Amino acid sequence: MESYEYIESGIVLNLDSKESLRKFKHSSKDFAKHGDALKFINKHFDDYGSFPSTDTLVENFPTIDTTANSLNLDYAIDSFKSQVLFRNIVSSFQSNKDLLKEDPKKALSYIQSNLNDIEVVYDEDVISYDSAADGRFDAWQARSKKRKMGEGMMGIPTPFKSLNKTGVGWMPGELIAMFARPTVGKTWMCIQVAATAMMNGHKTLMISTEMPVDAISLRADVVLANMMGYKFSHSALRTGKPIDEDKYKEFLQKLNGRPLLICDHIQGESSISLESIAALIRKHNPDLVVLDGIYLVSSGDGRKAMWEQSHSLFYGMKTLALSTNTPVFVSTQATREAANMFEPPRADQVAFGDALIRSSDVAMAMCRVENEEDKRLVQYQKYRDGVLASDVSIMDWDVDRGRIEETDEDIWSNDSF
């Protein structure tokens, strides 16, 4: 590992533009030698709108190693991150050194907690709130420009009119969770989410832990066909009953090049894991990830208690969404405690639902509608930091024909509901 002074000197000498300053996401507290130099650079820019010259930096901080001015900034930042990680890990052990002698078990607990916190910060690349202010303003300008150009919506369109009317769909870095009892239709809803994104030109990766690719593909056929003006029956496709063969061939030909990827296993693994999902996202770079059955994903550490694995899984999925800047839509099952199929399950009726709700940006519960088999109710139990006109959506539900869409019908007046 190269010396702290050399790498940190390379950092401060290369922070000579707004772009380089945005790229460097650490604070002065993370430095071992030249934290004051970073403060000086930031203050100089704030006061004068420009960056100090090398001569000015060396004059104020004589210990800066000027031979590091040729360092590549990206390389210096990577080396610096490793140094910060190393120091934080060592500090975690040193700060518990005395306790380790007196109460090793308690010290181990503290050390593990500290290491987990270090891992989260390192992986998520946490930044100071105000350090990204210019970037947020630029992002707002870009969003405003898109609206004025007529796109009218930020993010990826959803199957829910109630959400789309807010002008904001699935946004990068978000975790969206849906839960329901078995047979209510979670997989169908996942396919509708994926198909809606795909039809709007967004590359979508759908991962199923419950169904094989062939079964998912047949369901996607009828959903996408309905969106494209074709009418096929899922039961006919699945059982080989007669259909309009020419229309089906025509539809399949039109699918060529559509940006939908489907995965039901990871080669060489007995189960789909969080790590393998991350590898898929890095490999294929999708705009949206849809995961059907998050409760069957392996957290990668079978030695932990089940609640710890689930906590790691849900927060790990949120971290993955953030680190890849990708919205992730997941489904999971409600427990048997949610016995009433006509009431939206509560968070406490989902296995380890508290962790799922807390880690999610949007959380939805789905149930059947009594005496209305062709309807489903979706309740928004958590929605970012905004307010929706209604906390429920009523969906028309004819999955055999691939028709899944929010209805404008006022079924609240129906006494049977």
C-alpha positions in Angstrom: 0.0 0.0 0.0 1.5 3.3 -1.0 2.0 6.0 1.6 -0.9 8.0 2.9 1.0 11.2 2.2 1.7 10.4 -1.5 -1.8 9.3 -2.3 -3.4 12.2 -0.4 -1.1 14.6 -2.1 -2.2 13.2 -5.4 -5.8 13.8 -4.5 -5.5 17.4 -3.4 -3.2 18.3 -6.3 -5.8 16.9 -8.8 -8.8 18.6 -7.3 -8.7 21.5 -9.8 -12.2 21.4 -11.3 -15.8 21.1 -10.4 -15.9 17.7 -12.1 -13.0 16.4 -10.1 -14.4 17.8 -6.8 -17.7 16.0 -7.5 -15.9 12.8 -8.3 -14.2 12.8 -4.9 -16.9 11.9 -2.4 -14.9 11.8 0.9 -14.7 14.4 3.6 -11.6 15.9 5.3 -12.1 13.6 8.3 -11.2 10.6 6.1 -7.7 12.0 5.5 -4.7 10.8 7.6 -2.4 13.7 6.6 -4.0 16.4 4.4 -7.6 16.9 5.5 -6.9 20.6 6.1 -5.8 20.9 2.5 -9.1 19.6 1.3 -10.9 22.2 3.5 -8.7 24.9 2.0 -9.6 23.8 -1.5 -13.3 23.8 -0.8 -13.2 27.2 1.0 -11.1 28.7 -1.9 -13.7 27.6 -4.4 -16.6 28.8 -2.2 -15.0 32.3 -1.7 -13.5 32.9 -5.1 -15.2 30.5 -7.5 -11.8 29.1 -8.5 -9.3 26.4 -7.4 -6.0 27.2 -5.8 -2.8 26.7 -7.8 -0.2 24.1 -6.9 2.1 26.9 -5.7 -0.7 28.2 -3.4 -1.3 24.8 -2.0 2.4 24.1 -1.4 2.8 27.5 0.2 0.0 26.8 2.7 0.8 23.1 3.1 4.5 22.5 2.7 4.3 18.8 3.5 2.3 18.1 0.2 4.4 15.8 -2.0 4.5 17.6 -5.3 5.8 14.5 -7.1 2.3 13.1 -6.8 0.8 15.7 -9.2 1.1 13.2 -12.1 -1.1 10.7 -10.4 -4.2 9.7 -12.2 -7.2 10.9 -10.1 -9.3 7.8 -10.5 -6.3 5.6 -9.4 -5.7 8.0 -6.5 -9.3 7.8 -5.4 -9.4 4.0 -5.5 -6.1 3.8 -3.5 -7.5 6.4 -1.0 -10.7 4.4 -0.5 -8.6 1.3 0.3 -6.6 3.3 2.8 -9.7 4.7 4.5 -11.1 1.2 4.7 -7.9 -0.1 6.2 -7.7 2.7 8.8 -11.3 2.3 9.8 -11.0 -1.5 10.2 -7.8 -1.1 12.3 -9.5 1.6 14.4 -12.4 -0.6 15.1 -10.1 -3.2 16.6 -8.0 -0.7 18.5 -10.9 1.1 20.0 -12.1 -2.2 21.5 -8.7 -3.4 22.6 -9.3 -2.9 26.4 -12.8 -4.3 26.2 -11.5 -7.3 24.4 -9.5 -8.3 27.4 -12.3 -7.7 29.9 -15.3 -9.1 27.9 -14.3 -10.7 24.6 -17.9 -11.6 23.7 -19.1 -8.0 24.1 -16.1 -6.7 22.3 -16.8 -9.0 19.4 -20.3 -7.7 19.1 -19.1 -4.1 19.0 -16.4 -4.9 16.5 -18.9 -6.8 14.2 -21.3 -3.8 14.4 -18.6 -1.4 13.6 -17.4 -3.5 10.6 -20.9 -3.7 9.3 -21.2 0.1 9.4 -17.8 0.4 7.7 -19.0 -2.0 4.9 -22.2 -0.1 4.3 -20.4 3.2 4.0 -17.7 1.7 1.8 -20.1 -0.1 -0.5 -22.7 2.6 -0.8 -20.2 5.4 -1.3 -21.9 7.7 1.2 -21.3 11.4 0.5 -21.9 14.6 2.3 -25.3 16.1 1.7 -24.0 19.5 0.6 -21.1 18.2 -1.4 -23.5 17.1 -4.2 -25.6 20.3 -4.2 -24.3 21.4 -7.6 -25.1 18.0 -9.0 -28.6 18.1 -7.7 -29.2 21.5 -9.3 -27.9 20.2 -12.6 -30.1 17.1 -12.3 -33.2 19.3 -11.6 -32.4 21.3 -14.7 -32.3 18.1 -16.8 -35.6 16.9 -15.3 -37.2 20.3 -16.0 -35.9 20.3 -19.6 -37.4 16.8 -20.2 -40.8 17.9 -18.9 -40.7 21.0 -21.2 -39.8 18.7 -24.1 -43.1 16.9 -23.5 -42.0 13.6 -21.9 -44.0 14.7 -18.9 -42.7 12.0 -16.6 -39.5 11.2 -14.7 -38.2 7.7 -14.2 -39.7 4.5 -15.6 -43.4 4.3 -16.2 -45.4 2.0 -13.9 -48.5 0.0 -14.5 -50.3 2.3 -12.0 -52.1 5.4 -13.2 -52.1 6.8 -9.6 -48.3 6.8 -9.5 -47.8 8.0 -13.1 -50.1 11.0 -12.5 -47.5 12.3 -9.9 -45.1 12.7 -12.8 -42.6 10.3 -11.2 -42.2 6.6 -12.0 -39.6 4.1 -10.7 -36.5 6.2 -10.0 -32.9 5.1 -10.1 -31.7 3.7 -6.8 -35.2 2.9 -5.5 -36.4 -0.4 -4.0 -40.0 -1.0 -4.6 -41.7 -3.9 -2.7 -45.0 -5.7 -3.3 -46.4 -8.4 -1.0 -49.5 -10.6 -1.1 -50.8 -14.0 -0.2 -50.1 -16.9 -2.6 -52.4 -17.2 -5.6 -53.3 -13.4 -5.5 -51.1 -12.7 -8.5 -47.6 -11.4 -7.5 -45.9 -13.0 -10.5 -48.4 -11.6 -12.9 -47.9 -8.1 -11.4 -44.1 -8.5 -11.7 -44.6 -9.4 -15.4 -46.8 -6.3 -15.9 -44.2 -4.1 -14.3 -41.5 -5.5 -16.5 -43.6 -5.4 -19.7 -44.6 -1.7 -19.0 -41.0 -0.7 -18.7 -40.0 -2.7 -21.8 -42.8 -1.2 -23.9 -41.5 2.2 -23.0 -38.0 1.3 -24.3 -36.3 0.5 -20.9 -34.0 -2.5 -20.8 -35.5 -4.7 -18.1 -34.0 -7.7 -16.3 -36.6 -10.0 -14.8 -35.4 -12.6 -12.3 -37.7 -15.4 -11.1 -37.0 -17.6 -8.1 -40.2 -19.6 -8.5 -41.0 -20.1 -12.2 -38.9 -21.4 -15.1 -38.1 -19.1 -18.0 -40.6 -20.9 -20.3 -43.5 -20.3 -17.9 -42.6 -16.6 -17.4 -42.2 -16.2 -21.2 -45.7 -17.5 -21.9 -47.2 -15.1 -19.4 -45.2 -12.3 -20.8 -46.5 -13.2 -24.3 -50.1 -12.5 -23.4 -49.4 -9.4 -21.4 -47.2 -7.9 -24.1 -49.6 -9.0 -26.8 -52.5 -7.2 -25.1 -50.4 -4.0 -25.0 -49.6 -4.4 -28.7 -53.2 -5.0 -29.7 -53.2 -8.8 -30.0 -55.6 -11.0 -28.1 -54.3 -14.4 -27.0 -55.3 -16.8 -24.3 -52.7 -17.8 -21.8 -54.4 -21.1 -21.1 -54.5 -21.8 -24.9 -50.8 -21.0 -25.2 -49.9 -23.1 -22.2 -52.0 -26.2 -23.2 -51.7 -26.1 -26.9 -55.3 -25.2 -27.7 -56.1 -23.6 -31.1 -55.1 -19.9 -31.5 -54.6 -17.6 -34.5 -51.2 -19.0 -35.5 -50.5 -16.3 -38.1 -51.2 -13.5 -35.5 -49.0 -15.3 -32.9 -46.1 -15.6 -35.4 -46.6 -11.9 -36.3 -46.5 -10.9 -32.7 -43.4 -12.9 -31.9 -41.6 -11.4 -34.9 -42.4 -7.9 -33.6 -40.8 -8.8 -30.3 -37.4 -9.0 -31.9 -35.0 -6.6 -30.3 -37.4 -5.8 -27.3 -35.2 -5.1 -24.2 -36.4 -7.8 -21.9 -34.1 -10.3 -20.2 -35.4 -13.2 -18.1 -33.4 -15.3 -15.7 -34.6 -18.3 -13.5 -31.2 -19.5 -12.3 -27.6 -18.6 -12.1 -25.1 -21.0 -13.7 -23.1 -23.0 -11.2 -25.3 -22.0 -8.2 -27.9 -24.1 -6.4 -29.9 -20.9 -5.6 -30.0 -17.3 -6.7 -27.9 -15.1 -4.4 -27.6 -11.4 -3.8 -24.1 -11.5 -5.1 -25.1 -13.3 -8.3 -27.9 -10.7 -8.9 -25.3 -8.0 -8.5 -23.1 -9.7 -11.1 -26.0 -9.9 -13.5 -26.8 -6.2 -13.1 -23.2 -5.3 -13.7 -23.0 -7.5 -16.8 -26.3 -6.5 -18.5 -26.7 -2.9 -17.2 -30.5 -2.9 -17.1 -32.7 0.2 -16.6 -35.0 -1.8 -14.2 -34.7 -5.0 -12.3 -37.8 -7.0 -11.4 -37.3 -9.8 -8.9 -40.2 -12.2 -8.3 -39.8 -13.9 -4.9 -37.1 -12.1 -3.0 -37.8 -14.4 0.0 -36.1 -17.3 -1.9 -32.9 -15.4 -2.6 -29.9 -16.4 -0.6 -28.2 -13.7 1.4 -24.9 -15.6 1.1 -24.3 -16.3 4.8 -26.2 -19.4 6.1 -24.3 -19.1 9.4 -26.5 -16.2 10.5 -29.9 -16.4 12.1 -32.8 -16.2 9.7 -33.8 -12.7 10.8 -30.2 -11.5 10.3 -30.1 -13.1 6.8 -33.4 -11.4 5.9 -32.2 -8.1 7.2 -29.0 -8.4 5.2 -31.0 -9.5 2.2 -33.5 -6.6 2.1 -30.9 -3.9 3.0 -28.4 -5.5 0.6 -31.0 -5.2 -2.2 -31.5 -1.6 -1.4 -27.7 -1.1 -1.4 -27.5 -2.8 -4.7 -30.2 -0.5 -6.2 -28.2 2.5 -4.9 -24.8 1.4 -6.0 -25.9 0.5 -9.5 -28.3 3.5 -9.7 -31.0 1.1 -10.8 -34.6 0.8 -9.6 -35.4 -2.7 -8.3 -39.0 -4.0 -8.0 -39.3 -7.1 -5.7 -42.2 -9.3 -4.6 -42.6 -11.4 -1.5 -45.2 -13.5 0.3 -47.4 -12.5 3.2 -47.6 -15.2 5.9 -50.6 -17.3 6.9 -51.5 -14.7 9.4 -52.9 -12.7 6.5 -55.7 -15.2 6.2 -58.3 -12.9 4.7 -57.6 -12.8 0.9 -59.8 -9.7 0.6 -57.8 -7.5 2.9 -54.3 -6.1 2.0 -51.8 -7.8 4.2 -50.0 -5.6 6.8 -46.3 -5.3 7.1 -46.3 -7.4 10.2 -47.9 -10.2 8.2 -44.9 -10.5 5.9 -41.9 -12.5 7.0 -39.4 -10.0 8.4 -41.6 -7.3 6.9 -40.3 -4.6 9.2 -36.9 -4.7 7.5 -38.5 -4.9 4.0 -40.7 -1.8 4.7 -37.8 0.2 6.2 -35.5 -0.6 3.3 -38.1 0.1 0.6 -38.9 3.5 -1.0 -42.3 2.2 -2.1 -44.2 -0.6 -0.5 -47.5 -2.1 -1.8 -49.8 -4.8 -0.6 -52.1 -6.6 -3.0 -55.3 -8.6 -2.3 -58.4 -9.9 -4.1 -61.7 -8.0 -4.3 -64.6 -9.8 -2.8 -67.2 -10.9 -5.4 -65.0 -9.3 -8.1 -62.6 -12.0 -9.3 -61.7 -9.8 -12.2 -60.3 -7.1 -9.9 -57.3 -6.7 -7.6 -56.7 -4.0 -4.9 -53.3 -2.5 -4.5 -52.7 -0.5 -1.3 -49.7 1.8 -1.0 -48.4 1.4 2.5 -45.3 3.5 1.9 -44.6 6.0 -0.8 -41.4 8.0 -0.8 -41.8 11.4 0.7 -44.9 12.4 -1.4 -48.6 12.2 -1.0 -50.9 10.3 -3.4 -54.5 11.3 -4.2 -55.5 7.8 -3.0 -53.7 5.1 -1.1 -55.2 2.4 -3.2 -55.4 1.4 -6.9 -58.1 -1.0 -8.3 -56.8 -3.1 -11.1 -58.8 -4.8 -13.9 -57.5 -8.3 -13.7 -58.0 -10.7 -16.7 -54.7 -12.4 -16.7 -55.7 -15.1 -19.2 -56.0 -12.3 -21.8 -53.0 -10.4 -20.4 -55.1 -7.4 -19.3 -53.8 -5.9 -16.1 -54.4 -2.2 -15.7 -55.7 0.3 -13.2 -59.4 0.9 -13.7 -61.2 4.3 -13.7 -64.3 2.5 -12.5 -65.6 3.6 -9.1 -66.1 0.3 -7.4 -66.3 1.9 -4.0 -70.0 2.4 -4.6 -70.4 -1.4 -4.9 -71.9 -2.6 -1.6 -70.3 -6.0 -2.2 -66.9 -4.6 -1.7 
